[in-house]
Amino acid sequence: MKTKLTLIPIFLLITLTLSAQRHILSVPELPGYVTLKCDFHMHTVFSDGNVWPNQRVGEAWRDGLDAIAITDHIEYQPHKQYIPVDHSAAWKIASPIAADYNIILVKGSEITRKMPPGHLNALFITEPDSLVKDDFMKAVEAAVAQGAFIEWNHPGWKSQQPDGIPRMYDVHRELIAKGWLHGIEYYNDVEYYPLVMDMCRDNQLAIMGNSDVHGVISEEFAAPVYSHRPMTLVFAKERTMESLKEAMFARRTAVWYGDNLAAPEELAAPLFQSVITAGIPFRDDGKRIWFELSNTSDIPMKLSGGPEGAPATLTVPAHGMVVVRADRKFLAQPVTYAVDNIITGSNNVLKVEISPAKK
C-alpha cells in the first residue's frame, strides 16, 4: 500500500528451500467451484519492498496460498541506485520457482499516483513497461489492452485520504464507465474500509483483500496477533490461471482477514452453509431439544440475535462444535441468527436460519 521507509538491506540470492511445513487452510467453499487462496498485492526489492522475489513464493507456499501477484511500483523505485529498474524482474525471478511449487504467479504492477486516482494494481498483464506513461488514463488503457484486471488499492489510506473514508472521485467513475475498474481493496495490510462493500455492490466490482507486504510476511503478520495473512478467496472453476482470471472478472471473490469473512450477499449464505452443519437432536425432553452445531473451517462463526427459546449468542469454534439447547418448537421452524463476522455491507452482516437435521 504504502511507501514505507526501510534501511537498504544487503541481499543474498539463495536457492529457495521450502523446509517449513505448508499450512493447509480450511476455508468456506462455494458449491461447484474451487476456492483459491490469493494475495494480489506485495512488493520486493524491485520497488520499495525489502525481500528478494523468490522469498514471496516461499512465503506463499508456507502460508497455504494458491495464487499471488508481485506488484512492484511502476513510478516508485527507491533502490534504483543499487538495483537496475526492470519492471518484469520480479516476475522473471519468481516465475520458475512458482511453477516448481505449484503457485499460480499472476504478473502485475502497481500504478502509483496521488489521490485521485490513488494507487491501482494491474493484474494479468504481459508488458509492464507499457504502463510507464505520464498520463494516468493512458497507463490504465495500456494495461486494459493486455486484458488486465484493475484493482483500486487501499482507497481509505490516510496518507492519501486523511479522514480514512474511501470515496469515489470523477476519475474512478470514468474508469467504471469505461469498464476499466474491476475490483477495490476492502482490506489492505491491517486496515479495512467498510464502505468498499457498498461501492463494490453498487458498481458490480469484486471485493479484494491483500497483505501489501513490504517486509517478511511472518514478521508483519506474526502470531499470536495474526493467525494468517489477509487474503482474497477466489471461487474458480478450476485451479488454473485462466479460471482464476475468469472468476475475478465474474466477481466471485470474498476476503478473509482475522476471524472475519467479507463477501457479497449472494455468496455469503452458501459459504456459511458449506462449513456449518446442524446435527440430529440427540435429546428431547418434551419441552426442549439438544443438537450439535459443527464447523469444519478455520473461521469461528459468531452468531448473535437468537430468538426467544434459543441461545441469544453462540460461537461455533473453528474445527469445533457447540451444543444448542432450544425450545422444541424449533423442530418445526428454524432458529434465526446474525453471523457477526460474515460482513455483507457497510452496516450489514449475514442472516441465517438453522434447523436441526431430521432423523
N, C-alpha and C positions, 0 to 999 in steps of 0.2 A: 504494500500500500504505500508505504510511506518512505520518504527519503530518510534513512537513519544514518547517524554519524557512527562510523566504525573506525577502528585502527586498521591500517593496511597490514594484512597478515602475510606471512611467508607461506607459500603454497608448495606442497609436495604432491606430485601426481603419483598416486598409489593405485595399484590394481585393486579393483573393488572386490572385497571378500565379504560374503554375507554370513558371518559367523553367528550373528544373533538370530534368535528364533523369529520366524514370521508370525505376526499376531493375526489370527483368524477372526474376523469380525462377523458377528451375527446381527444383522440389521433387518428391518421390515422389508418384505418383498411385495411387488406388485404382480398379481397373478398373470401369468403368461409372459413375463419379462424377466430378464437377468438384472440384478442390482449391481451396478458398478460403483465402487467407492473411489472418489476422484478428488484431486486438488489441482485446480487450474490456475493458480497464481503463486509463483515462487520465484526467487531470484538467486543468482550466482555471482561469482566474481566478474562476470562479463557485463554487469551493471553495478548495482550497489549492494549486492549480497557479499558474503564472506566465506563461501564454500565453493569447491570445485563442482562442476555439473554432475559427475558420477556419484557424488555423495547424495544428491537429490534422489537418484534412482535407488540407492541402498536404503535411504530413509523410507521411501515409499514402499519398498518391498517389506521391510520390517514392520511397518505400520499397517500392513494388510490392504494397501490400496491396489486398485486395478489400473488406474489411468492417472497421468499427471501432465501438466504443461509447465515448462520453464519459460517464464515470461519476463525476460530482462528488458529494461527500458530501452526504447529507441533513442530518446533525446538525452538521457542522463547516463553518463559513462565516467564516474568518478575515479576509476582505476586505469584510465586510458594511458596514463604516462608509464604504466607498468605492463599493461596487457593490451595488445592491439585490438582495435574496435572491429569486431566481426559479429554481425547480428545473427549469424547462424552457428556460431562457435559452440554454444552450449548444446544445441541440437546435435551437431556433428560428434561431439564427445560422448554425450549420453545415449544417443540412439542405439548403437550396437550393444551397449550394456543393458539397456531396457529390453531389447529383443532377447537377450540371453536369460533374463529373469521374468519374462512374460508380463512386463509392464507396458501398457499402451502409452507411448510418448507422443503427445499432441504438440505439434510445432506452433509456437506462439510468440508474441511480443507485446510489450505494453507501450501504448501511445500515451505520452506523458505531457499533459498540458495543464495550464492554470484553469480554475473553475470560473465560468463554464468554458469548456465541457468537462474538465477534470481528466482523470486517467481512465483509459479503456484498454482492455485486453483484446487482441485479435487472435483468435484460436483457429487452428486448422489451416494456417497459411502455408504457402510454399516458398515465397521470396520476401523475407522481412526487409531486405534493403529497399524494396519498392515503397515502404512506409516512411522513408526518410524524405519528408516534404514539409515545407514551411506552412502550407495551407492545411489546416486540420481536416477539413472535409475531403480534400484530395487524398490525404493519408488513409482515411476510412474507406474512401471509394476504392483505393488500390487494394485494400485488404478484402473488401467485399467481392471484388473482381476475381479473387482467388478462392471464393467460397467460404470466407471467414465467418465464424460466429463471433459477434461483437458483444462484449460484456462490459458494462459500466462498473468500475471498481469503486469501492468504499465511498458511496455518494454522500455520507454524513461525516466524513473525516474532518475533524475540527481544524486542521491546518488549511483546509480549503473552504470549509463550511463552518465558521466559528461557533454557531449555535448548535451544531451537531445534528441538525434536522435536514434530511435529504429533500430536495425539491427539484422539480423539472424546470429547466430553462428552455428558451426557444430552440436552442441548438439540439437539445435532446428530443424535443417534439419533431423537429425536422428529420432527425435520424429515424425516428419511429415511422414518420410518414413515408420515408423512402424505403422502409423495410431494412434499415441498416443497423438497428439496435435489437439485440436478441435476448439479452439477459441482464440482470442487475444483481450485484452482490448484496444480499441481505445480511450476510455475516462476513467479516474480514478481520483477520488477526485475533483480537479479543473484543471486538465491537460488533453489535448488531443494530440494525436500523428497522424498527417495526413498520414504518410507513412504506418500506420497499415491498412488503407483502401486498399492499393495496395498489402500488404502482404497477407491479407485475400483473396482478389480476386485471386491472383496468386497461392495460395496454398489451395484454397477451404476450408477456415476456416470461422467460424462465427465471426461477429463483435460484440464486447461486450462493455458495458459501466456500470460502477458501482460507488458507493459512496466511498467505502473503509473507511467507517466511523469508528472512534475510540471513539469519544465523543458523545454528544447529537446531533442528526441529525438536530433539529431545530435551534441549535446554529451554527453548522458548515455550514449549507446552509440556512442562515437567510435572510428573506425579508428586504429591497427591492432588495438586490443584486441578490438573487436567488428566483425564483418563485416556484421551485420544486427541488428535488434532481435529480442527473443524474440517468438514468435507462436504462436497456435493454428492448426493446419491443420484445416479442417473439410471433410469429404468429402460434398458436397451433390449432389442430383440435377440441379440447375440453379443458375445464378448469380443467384439471387433471394433476397429477404428470407425468403419462405415456405420455400424449400428449405433455406436456412441454418438456420432455426429447427428444421425437422424433423430435420435431420442432428444438431444438437446434442442434442436430446431423445433421439435414437436412439443417442447416444454414439459417433458416427463422427468422432472427433477424435484428433489427435496434437499433440505440442508440439515445435517446432523452436527450439533455443537453442544458440548457438555451432555446434560441429560435431556436435551430438547431436540425436537424434530419440527422443522418448519416446512409445510407442504401446502399446495393448493387444496381447496376443499374437496375436489373430486378425487384426489389421490389419497388424502389423509385417512379416510374411513377404511378403504381396502388395506392400507399399510398397517393400521391398527389391528384389523381383523386377521392379518396374516401371522401375527405373533401372539395374540391373546386367545385363550381357549377356556371356555366355561365347562366344568365337568357335570356329570350326572349327580343330583343330590345324593349324598351318602347318609343323610339323616333327615328324618321328618317326624316331628312330634305332634303333628296335627295342627299346630299353630305356626311353626317356623320350619324353615329348611336350611340345611347347611350344604354348600357346594364349594368346590375348589376353582380358583381363577388362576391360570398359569400363564407365564410369559417366557417365550423362547428366545428373546432378543437381548442385546447388550444394553437396551434402554429401559430403565424402570418406567412404569406407567403410573402417573399420578392422577388419581380420579377424585373429583370433588362434586358437591351439589347433589349427593344421593337423596332419593325421595324418602318420605316417612316410611318407616318399616324396614329400611335397609341402612347399611353404614353410610354416614354422611361423607366420609372420605375413605379412600383406600389407596395404598401404594402396592402395586404388583412389582416386586423387585426383579431386576434383570436375572434371567435364568432361574426364576423362583416362582413361588405361588403364595397365595393367601387363601384363607378360608372365609367365605362370605356367609354370614348368618342373616337371613332376611325373612320377612313375613311370607306365609305360604301363598299369598295372592300372586307372588312373583313367579309361580309355576305357570300362570296364565297370561301374565303381562311382563314386559321387560323392565329391568332396572335401568334407569337413565342416569348418566353421569357426564360431566365435562372432563375432558382429558387436558389437564392444565399445562402439560408440557408438549402437546402437539398443537402448534400455532398455525392458524389458517388465515389470519388477517391481523391488522394492527391492533385491534381490540377483540379478536375472536380466537377461540380455541375449538377443537373438535368436540362435538357432542355425539355420544354413543348410546346405544341400547344393548344391554347384556341380558341374556336369558340362559338359565341353566340348561344343560343338554337333556334331551329326552331319553328315557330308558328304552 
